[in-house]
Amino acid sequence: MTRNQPGRAGRWRVRAVWLTVWAVAGAGLFWAASGIAWSEVRAALRGASLSWILLATLLNFCGLPFWALAFRQFIPSGEPRSLPRIAGVLALTMAAIQSLSVFAGGAMAAWLLVRRAGMSTGAMISVITLEQVSTGVAKSVIVGVAVLATPAPAVLRAAGATLLTAVGLGLAALVWAAHSGEALRGIAARAGGGPGRMIAHFAEWTSHLETLRRPARFAAGIGFTLVRRSMEVLAAMCIQQATGIPVSPGAALLVIAALAIATIIPGPPGNLGIYEAAVVAAYSWSGTGAEIAVAAALLQHVAYLIASLVPGYGLFAWWRIRGEPIALR
């Protein structure tokens, strides 16, 4: 019992930090909401075009197959590459992320890639790592285009520069590791003992970073990831049309760029509140009235959540009806 006390204390400290962050964010949202004419927000929601909202939802649905195609590019040779199974894993992962947290989604992805998609543990770790890097690259591109194409606020420019630097350093380190397997094995042999074994294990893992040794495949993965993000930009433009905001690719880019930055740090389930705050801030910067911006943020988030939750929960229900286990081995 005594040995568990430090671990429990650490977990409670982490929870306390997150609760404090969410409480401060909630207080900020409450303060901002107090100055909004909610009757105008309700009027904007009632007057929104259902057909354009449905089209926005459909565009968000289209993100899943492109995500699966990108994911498939990062799988090393000799590992299972079934696109339907990958899409199923990602659908459940997204549902877990939106329902619980990014950490729960990551844990589910790791478990399902091994137990359902049939990957080895080393390949699973490398694929998830490369997918995260590709997401960072895509976010950097979206933010960069938004900064260059629109009068973006200084905070977005600074955050974009920080993101680009972090992603660039991470990618450079992975590229080095992908091409340094033999050198690392030599270092491990000379080091010997515990350090040598650790380096040898790392060198063995770098063999799974095959995609980084094949630039065309890695570029294809980045391309599919960018198409997925572009679906979100098009969906934002549909919400503009639905709510009467002048349709503007620049404003839609600014919205998705703001979301890319705001959702880097894990927040509450579904990023409730954080998502709306980022969209409202972007539209307010573009000159849209607060009430219309709030209506657009709510509708855009609903369209995104439906597309994120329905495939995963629908697939899970289908497996239960058929009596098919989630894990196949």
Buried (B, 14 or more C-beta within 10 A) or exposed (E): EEEEEEEEEEEEEEEEEBEEBBEEBEEEBEEBBEEBEEEBBEBBBEEBBEEBBBBBBBBBBBBBBBBBBBBBBBBBEEBBBBEEBBBBBBBBBBBBBBBBBBEBBBBBBBBBBBBBBBBBEBBBBBBBBBBEBBBBBBBBBBBBBBBEEBEBBEEBBEBBBEBBEEBEEBBEEBBEBBEBBEEBBEBBEEBEEEEBEEBBEBBBBBBBBBBBBEEEBBEBBBBBBBBBBBBBBBBBBBBBBBBBBEEBBBBBBBBBBBBBBBBBEBBBEBBBBBBBBBBBBBBEBBEBBBBBBBBBBBBBBBBBBBBBBBBBBEBBEEBEEEEEEBEEE
